[in-house]
């Protein structure tokens, strides 16, 4: 599989993850981390994640030291992650923020919005801006939304929008018509400090599959 590489040096590797590919190593050695390890022949450390059905920009560490520093940056919310998504309907207001308490059920691999704090519940926060109104191939009214993610909870964008009646196109887990095709979510831009040089790094990719996703839904 041909993987688009945006940047590479001795410490990090920035790529565009194809949708429908697991971002970590797998038992079958067919995850994105496995493919990158074949390319580099050395160390590949996964420091953040995208769901299997989601594509977009990711950074991997090429040394354990870089992995430790990038993981610390992720924990400190120092990686700025921006997404594009297509949701059913139009958010109201069209520009705003979402704050929720989320609980991830590992047995179901599903996240739920809950009302009160308890064991396993984590705060989730994102900002969004409605970019455009769109129509799917089935005539469904939907919106292209830009999302700035402040916390990185499991399925966060998917469940926060779905809980407000704006399920992501193709996201069968949270109430849309879903199948084995990509979810309408793309990691558009990633900004962080280089783990060694401390230089600001910013990478962006185009969502080439957007038109195809709309035609399939």
Secondary structure as UniProt FT lines:
FT   STRAND          4..8
FT   STRAND          12..17
FT   TURN            19..20
FT   TURN            27..28
FT   HELIX           32..40
FT   STRAND          45..46
FT   TURN            52..53
FT   STRAND          55..61
FT   HELIX           64..75
FT   TURN            76..77
FT   STRAND          80..88
FT   STRAND          95..105
FT   TURN            106..109
FT   STRAND          110..114
FT   TURN            119..120
FT   STRAND          121..135
FT   TURN            137..138
FT   STRAND          141..149
FT   TURN            154..155
FT   HELIX           156..162
FT   TURN            163..165
FT   TURN            169..170
FT   HELIX           172..174
FT   STRAND          185..193
FT   TURN            195..197
FT   STRAND          200..204
FT   TURN            208..209
FT   HELIX           210..216
//
